[in-house]
Amino acid sequence: MTRFHPKDAVCLTSTRNPRKLGVERPQDGVVHGGRVYFTTVNGPAVLCAGEIGERVQDVDLNRSRTGSNPTV
């Protein structure tokens, strides 16, 4: 679960501490292939290893836009 104002994510099935995402306004998290992908309301996406583990990659989805049609 992401928390908008604290800018972090919390695993609801674990006792681990919240994972600081360090990006503005995180909103959704999706688990896929052993990684967790988080999106934000202003464009960046964050990729974390494992169950809300180490932050391994940032992707600026705003840069993938061509005109008014985003390419994702």
N, C-alpha and C positions, 0 to 999 in steps of 0.2 A: 504494500500500500504506500503510495506517495503522499507526502504532506507538503501542501502548497507553500505555506509561509515559512516553515523551518527549512525548506529546500532539501529534504532528505527522503529516504525510503525505509520502511519498516517491514520486515518479514513477519507475517502473522502466525506462522507455525514454528518460529524459532525464538530463542531467548537472546539472540545476538543484538548488539546495540544498533540503533539506526545508522544507516549508511548515508553520510553527507554526499549529495550529488554535486553540489557546487555550481549549479546552473539556476537560472531564473525560472521560477514557476513550473516545476515538474508536474506532469499530470498523469500519464499512463505508463504502466510497466507491463511488458510482455516477456514471458519466459520462452526461449526457443533454443534448442541445441545446447543446453547447459549454460546459457548466458541470459542475462536480463537486459532488455532494451527499454530505455525510458525516453519518452518524448516530452517536450515542453511547449508551452503556449506560444513562445516567440521564435521557434524554429530549430534550435539545436536538439540533437538526440544524443543520449549517453549510453554506452555499452559497458556493462559490468560483467565480470567473470563470476560464474557460480551463483549461489543463492545470495544476491545482493552483496557480492564480493568486491574485489578490487576493480576500480574504474580503469578500463583498458583502452577506450577509444571514444572520441567525441566526433560527431558528424554534424556539420551545419547544413541543415536541409534548405535554408534560404539560398545557398549557393547553387543548389541543383535546379533552380528555376530557370525556365526559358520563356521569356515573355510573361504571360499570365498563367501558363500551364506548367505546374511543377512536375518535374521528372523524379520519381521516387523509385 
